Amino acid sequence: MFPARLSGMFTGIPFRNTAYRQPISLRSSVWNGKMAPSQPQQFTDPQACVDFVLSTVGKHIVLGLPLGLGKPNHLANAFFQKALKDTSIRLNIVTAITPEIPTWSSDLERRLLKPIFERVFGGYPELDYALALRNNNLPDNIDVTEFFFRPGAYMGNRRAQQNYISTNYTHAVRDLMANGLNVAASLIATETIDGIPRYSYSCNPEVVLDLQQAMEQAKQEGRKMVVVGQVNRNLPFMYGGALVDTAIFDAILDHPSFDFPLYAPPKESVNTQDYMIGMHVSSLIRDGGTLQIGIGSLGDAIAYGLILRNEQNEAYRRFLTISGILERFGDRIERIGGTAPFATGLYGCTEMLVDPYLHLIERGVIKRKVYDHPGLQRLLNQGDIDEPIGSDILEKLVGANIVSGRLTAEDVAFLTRFGIFQPQWRWEEGMLVDDHRRIPADLTDIGKREEIASACLGKRLQNGILVHGGFFLGPRDFYEQLRRMPAERRRLIDMTAVTYMNQLYGNEEIKILQRRHSRFVNTGILVTLGGAVVSDGLEDGRVISGVGGQYNFVSQAHALPNARSIIMIRATRNSNGKTSSNIVWNYGHTTIPRHLRDIVVTEYGIADLRSRPDKEVAQALIEIADSRFQEALLHQAKQAGKIPGTYRIPERFRNNFPERLEQTIKTFRNQGLFPAFPFGSDLTNEEYVLAKALKTVKEETQSRGIRSIDWRSAAKSISVPTAARPYLQRMELDRPGGIREHLMQRLVVYALERTGALS
């Protein structure tokens, strides 16, 4: 029997994550007369690897693939092609968030998007099963089941909708096994450590670490199981739970030709609506606390707000004052969060590691390390010890019954593990020994304790963690940052099982101690006046994305002391040219039930709903709704008897209009704040300007039809403005060759003028 995580055997660092101390059996063979872990079959041909799997488990394959980035594309395609050619093979692929290269819907979009997609996605091998599913031509012997869709990807795909599994992320392993999974295949990273080739699940350990244990149990029950890894050297080599022993795998596919470019969706721009939400949220984060955020422009906006709060606090507070945030919500901010710079800093506990976490680490916002030992973490929380090791630390450890007065071998292992003792010291028969000295291991004697402190103590605590994460996905520079990061810095990010971050049960004591003042920040689509949140689907039953870990974090916020769930809702949305409110009276689908209501944030403010009666919940949500919809919402609530007939919306909440927000933020943009891409972009400046301009015109035509375009103005001059030429060159419309291209040229110029890009 071997531990599931064997990193300590090779690095000298004991396990940091108590969630993975359970034993797991590995395949073994006789070696020098003893049982030793056998090595996986090595392959350089995907089809040969698939043949090996078929010879092991048979022709009914239930293939589990990781969510998002960690899919082994060449292996997945080999399985698909094998089943496509041999219809006696039954292949069911179970996965989530299938990456696809986007497409365009018009020649004008093609001119803008094709060069971007070639630059960003060039060399990424498309997944055959995804193309077949997209084109509705999956054969009868192949099926695809997902428990989380790439948002909006399969709204019109009946087969995908019918095969969707609704589940919490922490239940994914249960559901995979219930569906008969017998093959788990992942993209993995490799690195040689101390002369030994090692493997890392890198971007996706979140499900497979628990899945391996379930598969091992199934093996013991007589079921045939195979674990396969496909090496990709472009994957950053991550530590923590992601670092696994070679013997975990039954087969490994490894050849330089399979080191394909990683799927890297470009970053979204952050608009005024998102920045306002992010600034509100940034004021609700408590110094010394815990942070969970997700991908996208809202996550970027929060991180930007936190960095602004930490580095330019005067400007940060001035914005909160001028925007009216402090006047309207100052009491909630003071009670829940804060506006001062981060003295202690934050710790990240997140399902998804997104690139803003790296910026928050670099800029000193995330700097509170946590340690995998309850006693040590408790002393840190209480302020009795600090990361720099004080001369009195041994006395405090004895006083807290963490180590005994007369040190044991176990005590010394603990002290060296966390850097309290320098690594050369070891215990031998009641003595502390290095290569030169022997000291009695007795802390009860003041003189000996002082001698031990002088000789043995290290300078700072070691093996702390800044962020626990489950999986990652992001832009190209995010992966490059991780690859360039020195190993000792990467070790501060523990990529591990989703069951560690997303739930409390199992190691509750250490999780509660680490997750002080947690703020779990997630995004919803709609919120009802009762406080129920809609995040994953529509009331007609169609699924937009999935539940993922949102419910996990919301329920955890209600279970942890001093924790809060924050749901971000954009107050309005535009669809087919129509503006609608995302705060609604009621809706026929729910992701987060109303009894778990907590904090809701829109661009207009903060609604603290926890422990409040229904009338106050409805009032608080109306007060942060767009003012164009407030009266209608109030009327519905009064009609239902949920708000007293005498209630009136306070005047300070009746100016919730996007124009006011734009005017507020414009002043600060003129000072260099609130850039469109706070953490960089894969788009050039011309591409961003073009995308913004064409999107604006598209929304106008959807709203008022093609006649909304002032064609007379668009065609009023024969000559093209000089300022428009770089944009037209980028669109290959600087020298139009026919009537169609002339019309497209005029449309682009009109769009640029309409959005002020040429002024």
Disulfide bonds with the S-S distance in Angstrom:
none
